[in-house]
Structures are given as C-alpha cells and as structure tokens.
C-alpha cells in the first residue's frame, strides 16, 4: 500500500499527524506515534522519499564530480575506483548516498556542475582534478553548498581540500637519485591542464635547485596515461650529447614503453637508465626489473575526502568538528630494481 492519506483514513487521524509521526516530530505523543508506526508496517506503507527530501530541503546524497576521457575509461587501474570505495564507506555510515557525476572531457566542466547546483541535486560535492584557476570553486562558494576538492587550486580560499603529497614524493625521488650519483634527471608531467601536473613540475624544479642541479627544459616530457609515450622518451633522453641518466615518471604505465624501447636498443632499466615511478599501478606490477615507485591507500584518500566534507555539512558537523581541512596525503617509497648507480656509457 502507498499513500499517506490512506494510512490516515485507516487510523482515523489527520494526514498531518501521520506525517509528523513518521518523521519523528516531537509534537506527536508516543502512543499515537507507536500506533502510526505499527499500522504503517502492517499495511506496507512506503514513504515517498523524494517528496520527504523536498519537504526537508535535503537529498541525503553527495555528488563526486570526475572527468572522463578514453584513457581513463579503458584503464585497468582507474585511480578513482579505490577513492570511491573509501568515500562510500564513510558516507553510507551516515545515511548518505554517493552519486558519481562523470563529465566528459569534451564538455565544459563549469556548465556541467552548474546544472547540478541549480537543481539542488545533492547536499554536498567533492570535486576532482582541480585546475590552478578553477571557476567551479567560485561557483560552489557563492552557492553555499558544502564541498571539498581532491586537489589544490589558486581559486578561492577558506575551503577544504585533500591532495597527494607531490612535493614529498619528488623530494624523496630526487634525493634518492642524487645519492646514486645522478646529476642529469629527467621527468614526465601530465599533458592535461589539471593542477597536479603544475605542482609536480614545480616540485621537480625546486628539488633540482635544492641539490644544486641545473634545470633543463629538454628533460621535461609531457605525457598521457599511455605506455607508448615511453618509446619516444627513451630516444629523446639518450639521443642527446648530454643524456639524462635517470627519469621520474608521473604515470607509471609509461615505464612499459620505456622498458620496451630500452630492450630494443640493447639497454637495461636500472643500469643504463634509472627509473622511479610516482604511484604503483597494477599494469606494471610484473615488469622486470621491478619498478621503484611510491604507494598509498586510495581508500584512505577517499575516506579523508568524505570526512572533510562531513565536517562542512550541517547534518554531520557535530560528528566531525574538524572545520576546514587542508591536507596532503603522504606516499611511501617501495624500492625496486629499476634505479641504481650511474652507469657511465662509452661514446
């Protein structure tokens, strides 16, 4: 049976009384409340959750906006799947649904988000892949919708963000290579416009300077999340009068192409070119020699983002009184055999 009016007629009370009883209104006495609840269960009453949410001004849902392209949708190690798992666990424990809002790279991300904001479709938002200047942040701040970003931005201020510790990764990687005798260190950076690429590149420059090493623009290689970008990188590094002896990869999958091209040239990873990857990915776990890389818990990243959002939402702020959260999640180095001491090549 569906319909609050039918339930009210059955009990001989007003629809307002039934509504207040079902919604836990304190103005309904306990005997009446119990009678309504028992009758609702006996008669199979199903609440219209959409109407109830509209009346209460809440949706009990959180949106997670991500941007998709062909590389991410065909990947066997999609970064955000683990993040979603961590978010979902936290939000579900507080009666909140997680709605993934996928925006195609071909769409304007501001217009895409604006539609959901204007409809009041969610109670809070988590934004991924922030830009250095990101109009979406200004939109959310002006709309008073609780939000958290996965990534930093120069736009706005006084809002919560959770990001990876790109600076810590680069400091560890460069220091490790310098200790191994490397002085010409190349790097790959994302070819998209997400702000994490700029942060990664700046951390690279800063750490070269910290060790007294010169920056060479020719050793910075913009890449996509594709293994075949590694082939041209090897040639670009080695076919120079002053080749690099090591490289730090943003997308570890690039190592597949690098390994392949090194083998074609009769060279070996870790001996003729040292390689350190940013994040351990399933796609390269069987490469030999094993890639030296960093690892982290994607679930922990999602958990941190969800908890930071709950600290901004009126319905959960008491349980998460941390206020504004701005945090970098650390990664730990997992040594492999893809990096080693400088090998002096003849000629």
Secondary structure, DSSP 8 states (H G I E B T S, - for coil): ---HHHHHHHHTS-HHHHHHHHTT-TTS-HHHHHHHHHHHHHHT----HHHHHHHHT--SEEEEEEEE-HHHHT-SS-HHHHHHHHHHHHHHTTT-EEEEEEEETTS-HHHHHHHHHHHT--SEEEEES--SS-HHHHHHHHHT-EEEEES--SS-SS-EEEEE-HHHHHHHHHHHHHHTT---EEEEEESS--HHHHHHHHHHHHHHHHTT----GGGEEEE-S-TTHHHHHHHHHHSSTT--SEEEESSTTHHHHHHHHHHHTT--BTTTBEEEESS--GGGTT-SS--BEEE--HHHHHHHHHHHHHTTSTTTTTT-TT-S-EEEE--EEE--SS--S------
